[in-house]
Amino acid sequence: MEIKGSAFIVTGGASGLGEGTARMLAGAGASVAIADLQVDKGEALAKELGAKTRFVKCDVTAEADGQAAVEAALRNFGGLQGLVNCAGIAIAERTVKKDGPHALASFTRVININLIGTFNMIRLAAVAMAKGAPNAAGERGVVVNTASVAAYDGQIGQAAYSASKGGVVGMTLPIARDLSRDGIRVCTIAPGIFETPMLLGMPKDVQEALAKQVPFPPRLGKPADYAQLVRHIVENEMLNGETIRLDGAIRMAPK
């Protein structure tokens, strides 16, 4: 699918991987709806990226918010051809802690945002995409989800996070098959250690130590690296139903 002239929603688009993706899409000529809870950052980014970019305050776990983001794209851009799911959170909590078991509330919150929120946005966006006119290849849209290497190499304290990202990986193929009759492709990216706001808040020596764990290139991933793969997925119509690790060949140790 051609990016130029297409319309996308990017969840979590105000910072990190989502911001990098929004910048790439806008730079390639797409219309972009930045869906995020960070109002100040989102509005500032939308203003910076120009007239074809809009900010929509969106809690991906809320059906009404998700629908509002889709409707904003349809209203402002006249259609919807793409969704990139970058919204997510991470926690570190052991199954059994010194003071008792893993809090069920925190486990549930991670699942709600990372897994259910991703599915919520897919199902709502796909309805709008399916109503659009197909391109010459019969394609109406593309969805790119964000998992993590933690879906495969979960570390100590990552039960909730790994479960949420493993769920995203697990639903990629069946959703791609579900939406195939509508000409909508679905792929997932599983990033390794990337320069996200959370990681950049760590001490510099910790960041450097993490970067050295990556076999090659021996550095942290950048939002632009993620966005580059999003672009390839969008433009390559044979990529469908697959999860791609974007990790420099790292395999995470237990801790």
C-alpha positions as CSV (number, residue, x, y, z in Angstrom):
1,M,0.0,0.0,0.0
2,E,1.3,3.5,-0.8
3,I,1.7,5.7,2.2
4,K,1.3,9.0,0.3
5,G,-2.3,10.0,0.3
6,S,-3.3,7.3,2.9
7,A,-4.7,8.0,6.4
8,F,-3.4,6.4,9.5
9,I,-4.1,6.3,13.2
10,V,-1.1,5.9,15.5
11,T,-1.9,5.0,19.1
12,G,0.7,6.1,21.6
13,G,1.8,8.5,18.9
14,A,2.8,11.4,21.1
15,S,6.2,9.9,22.2
16,G,8.6,7.0,21.7
17,L,8.0,4.5,18.9
18,G,4.6,6.1,18.1
19,E,6.1,9.5,17.7
20,G,8.8,8.1,15.4
21,T,6.1,6.4,13.3
22,A,3.9,9.5,13.1
23,R,6.9,11.6,11.9
24,M,7.8,9.0,9.3
25,L,4.2,8.7,8.0
26,A,3.7,12.5,7.9
27,G,7.0,12.9,6.1
28,A,6.0,10.3,3.5
29,G,2.8,12.2,2.7
30,A,0.2,10.5,4.9
31,S,-2.5,12.0,7.0
32,V,-2.0,11.0,10.6
33,A,-4.3,10.9,13.7
34,I,-2.1,10.8,16.8
35,A,-4.2,9.0,19.4
36,D,-2.7,9.4,22.9
37,L,-3.5,10.4,26.5
38,Q,-0.6,12.9,26.5
39,V,-2.5,16.0,25.4
40,D,0.2,18.6,25.5
41,K,2.8,16.5,23.7
42,G,0.3,15.2,21.2
43,E,-1.1,18.6,20.3
44,A,2.4,20.0,20.0
45,L,3.5,17.2,17.7
46,A,0.4,17.5,15.5
47,K,1.0,21.2,15.1
48,E,4.7,20.6,14.2
49,L,3.9,17.9,11.6
50,G,1.4,20.1,9.8
51,A,-2.1,20.5,8.5
52,K,-2.6,16.8,7.6
53,T,-2.0,15.7,11.2
54,R,-4.5,15.7,14.1
55,F,-4.4,14.9,17.8
56,V,-7.1,12.9,19.4
57,K,-7.1,12.2,23.1
58,C,-7.6,8.5,23.4
59,D,-7.6,5.8,26.0
60,V,-7.2,2.6,23.9
61,T,-9.1,0.5,26.5
62,A,-12.3,2.6,26.2
63,E,-14.6,1.7,23.3
64,A,-15.9,5.3,23.1
65,D,-12.4,6.8,22.8
66,G,-11.3,4.3,20.2
67,Q,-14.4,5.0,18.1
68,A,-13.8,8.7,18.5
69,A,-10.3,8.3,17.1
70,V,-11.6,6.4,14.1
71,E,-14.4,8.9,13.5
72,A,-11.9,11.8,13.8
73,A,-9.8,10.2,11.0
74,L,-12.8,9.7,8.8
75,R,-14.1,13.2,9.4
76,N,-10.7,14.9,8.8
77,F,-9.2,12.7,6.2
78,G,-12.1,11.2,4.4
79,G,-11.1,7.6,5.0
80,L,-8.8,5.3,7.0
81,Q,-6.2,3.0,5.5
82,G,-3.8,2.2,8.4
83,L,-3.5,1.7,12.1
84,V,-0.2,1.4,14.0
85,N,-0.7,0.3,17.7
86,C,2.1,1.7,19.8
87,A,0.2,2.5,23.1
88,G,1.4,0.4,26.0
89,I,2.9,0.2,29.5
90,A,5.4,-1.9,31.3
91,I,5.8,-2.9,34.9
92,A,8.3,-5.0,36.9
93,E,6.6,-7.2,39.5
94,R,7.4,-10.8,40.6
95,T,4.8,-13.4,40.8
96,V,5.6,-13.8,44.5
97,K,7.0,-10.8,46.3
98,K,8.5,-10.4,49.8
99,D,5.2,-9.0,51.0
100,G,2.8,-11.3,49.1
101,P,1.6,-12.2,45.6
102,H,1.7,-10.2,42.5
103,A,-1.1,-7.6,42.6
104,L,-4.0,-8.8,40.4
105,A,-4.9,-5.2,39.7
106,S,-1.5,-4.4,38.2
107,F,-1.5,-7.6,36.1
108,T,-5.0,-6.7,34.8
109,R,-4.1,-3.1,34.0
110,V,-1.1,-4.3,31.8
111,I,-3.3,-6.8,30.0
112,N,-6.1,-4.2,29.5
113,I,-3.8,-1.6,27.9
114,N,-1.3,-3.7,26.0
115,L,-3.5,-6.6,24.8
116,I,-7.2,-5.6,25.0
117,G,-6.4,-2.0,24.0
118,T,-4.7,-3.2,20.9
119,F,-7.6,-5.5,20.0
120,N,-10.1,-2.7,20.7
121,M,-8.4,-0.4,18.2
122,I,-8.0,-3.1,15.6
123,R,-11.6,-4.1,15.6
124,L,-12.9,-0.5,15.4
125,A,-10.4,0.6,12.8
126,A,-11.0,-2.5,10.6
127,V,-14.7,-1.7,10.3
128,A,-13.8,1.7,8.8
129,M,-11.0,0.3,6.6
130,A,-13.3,-2.4,5.2
131,K,-15.7,0.3,4.0
132,G,-13.1,2.0,1.9
133,A,-12.3,1.5,-1.8
134,P,-9.6,-1.1,-2.5
135,N,-6.4,-0.3,-4.4
136,A,-5.4,-2.0,-7.6
137,A,-4.2,-5.1,-5.6
138,G,-7.5,-5.3,-3.7
139,E,-6.0,-3.9,-0.5
140,R,-8.1,-1.7,1.8
141,G,-5.8,-1.3,4.8
142,V,-2.9,-2.4,7.0
143,V,-2.5,-2.9,10.8
144,V,0.9,-2.9,12.5
145,N,0.9,-3.9,16.2
146,T,3.7,-3.6,18.7
147,A,4.7,-6.7,20.8
148,S,8.1,-7.1,22.4
149,V,10.9,-9.6,22.6
150,A,9.5,-10.2,26.1
151,A,6.8,-12.2,24.4
152,Y,9.6,-14.8,23.8
153,D,12.3,-14.0,26.4
154,G,10.4,-12.7,29.4
155,Q,12.6,-11.7,32.3
156,I,12.1,-12.0,36.0
157,G,9.3,-9.6,37.0
158,Q,7.8,-9.6,33.5
159,A,4.9,-12.0,33.8
160,A,2.3,-9.4,33.1
161,Y,4.2,-7.6,30.4
162,S,5.2,-10.9,28.7
163,A,1.6,-12.2,28.9
164,S,0.3,-9.0,27.3
165,K,2.8,-9.0,24.5
166,G,2.5,-12.8,23.9
167,G,-1.2,-12.2,23.4
168,V,-0.5,-9.6,20.8
169,V,1.8,-12.1,19.0
170,G,-0.8,-14.9,19.3
171,M,-3.7,-12.9,17.8
172,T,-1.7,-11.6,14.8
173,L,-2.3,-14.5,12.5
174,P,-5.9,-15.2,13.3
175,I,-6.8,-11.6,12.9
176,A,-4.9,-11.4,9.6
177,R,-7.0,-14.4,8.5
178,D,-10.2,-12.9,9.7
179,L,-9.6,-9.6,7.8
180,S,-8.2,-11.2,4.6
181,R,-11.6,-11.2,2.9
182,D,-11.7,-7.4,3.5
183,G,-8.2,-6.8,2.0
184,I,-6.7,-5.8,5.3
185,R,-3.2,-7.0,6.3
186,V,-2.0,-7.4,9.9
187,C,1.6,-7.7,11.1
188,T,3.3,-7.2,14.4
189,I,6.8,-5.9,15.3
190,A,8.5,-7.3,18.4
191,P,11.2,-4.6,19.4
192,G,14.2,-5.4,21.5
193,I,15.8,-2.7,23.7
194,F,14.8,0.7,22.3
195,E,15.2,4.4,23.1
196,T,11.8,5.0,24.7
197,P,10.9,7.6,27.3
198,M,11.0,5.0,30.0
199,L,14.5,3.7,29.0
200,L,15.9,7.2,28.5
201,G,14.9,8.0,32.0
202,M,17.5,5.5,33.3
203,P,21.0,6.5,34.3
204,K,23.4,6.8,31.4
205,D,25.6,3.9,32.5
206,V,22.6,1.6,32.6
207,Q,21.7,2.6,29.1
208,E,25.2,1.9,27.9
209,A,25.2,-1.5,29.6
210,L,22.0,-2.4,27.9
211,A,23.3,-1.3,24.6
212,K,26.3,-3.6,24.9
213,Q,24.0,-6.6,25.3
214,V,22.9,-6.2,21.7
215,P,25.0,-8.4,19.4
216,F,24.9,-6.2,16.4
217,P,24.5,-3.3,16.0
218,P,25.7,-2.8,19.6
219,R,23.4,0.0,20.4
220,L,19.9,0.8,21.5
221,G,17.2,0.7,18.9
222,K,15.8,4.1,17.8
223,P,12.2,5.1,17.0
224,A,13.4,5.7,13.4
225,D,14.4,2.0,13.2
226,Y,10.9,1.0,14.2
227,A,9.3,3.4,11.9
228,Q,11.4,2.2,9.0
229,L,10.1,-1.4,9.5
230,V,6.5,0.0,9.7
231,R,7.1,1.6,6.4
232,H,8.3,-1.6,4.8
233,I,5.3,-3.5,6.2
234,V,2.9,-1.0,4.8
235,E,4.5,-0.9,1.4
236,N,5.1,-4.7,1.0
237,E,1.8,-6.4,0.3
238,M,3.1,-9.9,0.9
239,L,3.9,-9.2,4.6
240,N,0.8,-10.4,6.4
241,G,0.1,-12.5,9.6
242,E,3.7,-12.3,10.7
243,T,5.5,-11.1,13.8
244,I,9.0,-9.7,13.1
245,R,11.6,-9.4,15.8
246,L,13.5,-6.1,15.6
247,D,16.2,-6.6,18.1
248,G,19.8,-6.8,16.7
249,A,19.8,-10.6,17.5
250,I,19.5,-10.1,21.3
251,R,18.0,-12.8,23.5
252,M,17.2,-11.5,26.9
253,A,18.7,-13.2,30.0
254,P,16.5,-14.1,33.0
255,K,17.4,-10.7,34.6
